[in-house]
Amino acid sequence: MNTIGERIKEIRKDEHLTQVEFAQIFGLSHSHISNIENNRENPSETLLLFICSKFNVCYDWLVDGTGTRKVMNGCLLYTSPSPRD
């Protein structure tokens, strides 16, 4: 998958969800999901984190297609700098 929208669509389809059902999970409109999947809009950071958490997806894979899709050893849902960094 080349784009973040295509990867989100892949997750949705693998979960056998319509755009309406997927949107309802996150409290969004189905047209917003359609726009994301078709690369007309970018997903918010919050949505990306929710998708990772809900569907056990690696953040790096979702954002840039690197690494593995599913969370496994060595893959984090999300990495953020420590407040001490």
GUKOLKE-836330 format. One record per residue: residue number from 1; x, y, z of N, C-alpha, C in turn. Coordinates in pm, 1 decimal. Layout:
// residues N
NODE  num      n_c1      n_c2      n_c3     ca_c1     ca_c2     ca_c3      c_c1      c_c2      c_c3
NODE  NUM         X         Y         Z         X         Y         Z         X         Y         Z
...
// end
This chain:
// residues 85
NODE  num      n_c1      n_c2      n_c3     ca_c1     ca_c2     ca_c3      c_c1      c_c2      c_c3
NODE    1      84.6    -118.6       0.0       0.0       0.0       0.0      88.5     124.1       0.0
NODE    2      55.3     217.0     -83.8     140.3     333.7    -101.5     107.1     450.0      -8.8
NODE    3     -18.4     475.7      14.5     -55.3     594.4      91.4    -121.0     556.2     223.0
NODE    4    -122.9     652.1     312.3    -188.7     629.6     440.9    -337.6     600.1     420.2
NODE    5    -399.2     667.8     324.6    -539.8     643.0     294.1    -563.7     500.9     247.7
NODE    6    -473.8     449.7     164.7    -486.4     311.9     117.1    -466.9     212.4     231.2
NODE    7    -376.5     244.2     322.9    -356.0     154.2     437.2    -476.9     155.3     531.1
NODE    8    -537.4     270.9     550.4    -658.4     277.9     632.7    -770.7     199.1     566.8
NODE    9    -783.7     212.0     436.6    -886.0     135.9     363.2    -861.0     -13.9     376.0
NODE   10    -735.3     -55.1     368.6    -700.2    -196.4     384.1    -744.4    -247.9     520.4
NODE   11    -717.0    -171.2     625.1    -758.8    -211.0     760.4    -910.6    -225.2     766.1
NODE   12    -980.1    -124.3     716.9   -1127.4    -125.6     720.7   -1183.3    -247.6     648.2
NODE   13   -1132.5    -274.1     528.5   -1183.7    -387.6     450.1   -1149.1    -521.1     515.6
NODE   14   -1028.4    -532.2     571.2    -989.7    -656.2     638.8   -1077.3    -683.4     760.9
NODE   15   -1129.6    -577.7     819.4   -1219.2    -591.2     934.7   -1365.9    -606.8     891.2
NODE   16   -1389.0    -610.7     759.9   -1523.2    -627.0     701.8   -1618.8    -516.4     747.6
NODE   17   -1567.6    -393.9     745.5   -1647.3    -278.2     785.8   -1675.1    -189.5     665.0
NODE   18   -1794.0    -134.6     660.9   -1823.5     -32.0     561.5   -1762.1      99.4     608.3
NODE   19   -1759.2     196.8     519.6   -1711.0     329.0     561.2   -1799.8     386.1     670.8
NODE   20   -1928.9     361.2     662.3   -2022.1     410.5     764.9   -1990.4     346.4     899.6
NODE   21   -1971.8     215.8     902.0   -1941.8     145.6    1027.5   -1807.2     190.7    1084.8
NODE   22   -1708.1     202.5     998.5   -1575.6     246.1    1041.2   -1583.0     386.5    1099.9
NODE   23   -1653.9     474.0    1031.4   -1668.0     612.2    1078.0   -1737.9     618.7    1213.6
NODE   24   -1840.1     536.3    1233.3   -1914.5     536.8    1358.8   -1826.8     496.7    1477.1
NODE   25   -1732.7     406.3    1454.8   -1641.9     364.8    1562.0   -1568.3     484.6    1619.3
NODE   26   -1532.5     578.8    1531.9   -1451.2     692.5    1571.8   -1529.9     823.0    1582.5
NODE   27   -1660.8     815.3    1565.6   -1744.3     934.6    1577.6   -1724.1    1033.1    1464.0
NODE   28   -1699.0     980.6    1344.7   -1675.2    1064.3    1227.1   -1781.4    1039.0    1121.6
NODE   29   -1784.7    1122.5    1019.8   -1877.2    1100.2     908.8   -1813.9    1004.6     808.4
NODE   30   -1899.5     930.5     738.4   -1845.5     838.4     637.9   -1779.6     915.2     523.7
NODE   31   -1824.9    1037.8     497.8   -1762.6    1116.2     390.6   -1619.6    1155.9     428.6
NODE   32   -1595.9    1178.7     556.4   -1459.0    1209.5     601.2   -1368.5    1088.5     579.5
NODE   33   -1417.9     970.4     613.1   -1340.6     847.3     591.3   -1315.2     828.0     442.3
NODE   34   -1415.1     850.8     360.4   -1398.0     840.4     215.9   -1289.7     935.9     166.6
NODE   35   -1293.7    1058.0     215.6   -1193.0    1156.6     175.0   -1052.6    1115.3     217.6
NODE   36   -1040.4    1056.7     335.0    -909.3    1008.5     381.1    -862.8     893.8     292.5
NODE   37    -950.8     797.5     269.3    -913.4     680.8     188.6    -876.6     718.9      45.8
NODE   38    -934.0     825.7      -3.4    -906.9     870.9    -140.1    -805.0     985.0    -144.4
NODE   39    -735.8    1003.9     -32.3    -625.2    1099.6     -21.8    -664.8    1244.0     -51.5
NODE   40    -789.5    1277.2     -21.1    -834.7    1415.9     -34.6    -820.5    1491.8      97.4
NODE   41    -811.2    1417.7     207.6    -791.7    1475.5     340.5    -690.4    1389.5     414.5
NODE   42    -621.9    1451.1     508.7    -528.1    1377.7     593.8    -595.1    1343.9     726.2
NODE   43    -571.0    1224.0     776.9    -626.7    1189.3     907.9    -555.3    1267.1    1018.2
NODE   44    -627.6    1296.2    1123.8    -567.2    1363.5    1238.7    -476.7    1265.5    1313.1
NODE   45    -386.8    1320.4    1389.8    -299.6    1237.3    1473.0    -382.9    1154.8    1570.5
NODE   46    -487.9    1213.7    1622.9    -576.2    1143.1    1715.6    -639.8    1022.8    1647.5
NODE   47    -688.8    1040.2    1525.5    -748.8     928.2    1453.0    -645.8     819.3    1428.7
NODE   48    -526.0     855.7    1389.6    -420.8     755.8    1367.1    -396.3     672.8    1492.6
NODE   49    -389.3     739.5    1606.2    -366.2     668.6    1732.3    -482.5     577.2    1767.6
NODE   50    -604.8     625.0    1744.8    -722.1     541.5    1771.3    -724.0     418.2    1681.2
NODE   51    -691.1     436.7    1554.1    -687.6     322.9    1461.1    -584.0     221.1    1507.9
NODE   52    -465.5     268.4    1543.7    -360.9     177.8    1591.5    -407.0      98.2    1712.4
NODE   53    -468.8     166.3    1806.5    -513.9     102.2    1928.6    -628.4       4.9    1902.8
NODE   54    -726.3      48.3    1829.4    -846.3     -33.0    1804.5    -815.6    -159.0    1723.7
NODE   55    -727.3    -146.9    1623.6    -704.3    -257.7    1531.1    -565.7    -321.3    1546.8
NODE   56    -495.5    -287.0    1657.2    -367.1    -350.0    1688.7    -267.1    -333.9    1573.7
NODE   57    -255.1    -210.3    1525.6    -170.9    -179.0    1410.2     -51.4     -95.9    1455.9
NODE   58      64.6    -123.7    1398.6     185.3     -45.5    1427.4     172.1      94.8    1369.3
NODE   59     206.2     192.2    1448.7     198.2     332.0    1407.6     285.7     360.3    1285.6
NODE   60     409.2     311.4    1286.0     499.4     337.8    1173.4     444.4     281.4    1043.6
NODE   61     387.4     161.2    1049.6     329.6     102.6     928.8     213.4     188.3     879.0
NODE   62     128.6     229.8     971.0      12.4     308.4     930.7      53.9     441.3     869.0
NODE   63     148.7     508.8     929.1     187.3     642.1     884.5     271.2     639.1     756.7
NODE   64     372.7     550.9     752.6     461.7     556.6     636.1     485.8     422.9     566.7
NODE   65     417.4     319.2     611.2     426.8     190.6     543.1     549.8     109.0     578.7
NODE   66     625.9     151.4     678.3     745.6      76.2     715.8     713.6     -21.6     827.8
NODE   67     793.6    -126.1     833.3     775.9    -225.1     939.3     659.4    -317.9     910.2
NODE   68     608.6    -377.9    1016.6     498.7    -472.5    1004.0     366.9    -406.0    1038.8
NODE   69     261.0    -460.5     986.1     128.7    -403.1    1011.6      82.4    -428.7    1154.1
NODE   70      84.8    -553.4    1194.4      32.8    -590.9    1326.2     136.4    -568.4    1434.6
NODE   71      89.5    -527.9    1550.3     177.1    -507.4    1664.7     232.6    -642.3    1707.5
NODE   72     365.9    -649.4    1711.4     435.4    -769.4    1756.8     555.0    -722.6    1838.9
NODE   73     636.7    -813.6    1881.9     757.8    -775.2    1955.9     838.8    -678.2    1872.1
NODE   74     881.5    -570.5    1934.0     964.0    -473.0    1864.8     885.9    -368.2    1789.2
NODE   75     756.2    -377.7    1788.2     672.4    -279.2    1720.0     587.8    -208.7    1824.5
NODE   76     591.8     -78.6    1822.8     513.9      -1.9    1917.7     387.2      50.3    1852.4
NODE   77     282.4      61.6    1932.3     161.3     124.3    1881.1     190.0     269.9    1843.7
NODE   78     268.0     336.2    1927.9     301.2     476.4    1903.7     422.6     511.2    1985.4
NODE   79     513.9     582.4    1925.7     631.1     626.0    2000.6     627.4     776.9    2012.4
NODE   80     657.9     824.9    2128.2     664.4     969.1    2149.4     782.3     998.7    2238.5
NODE   81     837.8    1116.4    2225.4     951.3    1149.5    2310.0     910.8    1157.3    2457.0
NODE   82    1002.9    1119.7    2539.8     981.7    1131.2    2683.2     976.9    1278.6    2721.2
NODE   83     898.2    1315.6    2821.6     897.8    1454.0    2865.1    1034.9    1503.5    2907.5
NODE   84    1124.2    1409.2    2941.5    1258.9    1446.6    2982.3    1351.1    1470.7    2863.3
NODE   85    1310.4    1428.4    2743.4    1394.4    1444.2    2623.1    1396.8    1586.5    2574.5
// end
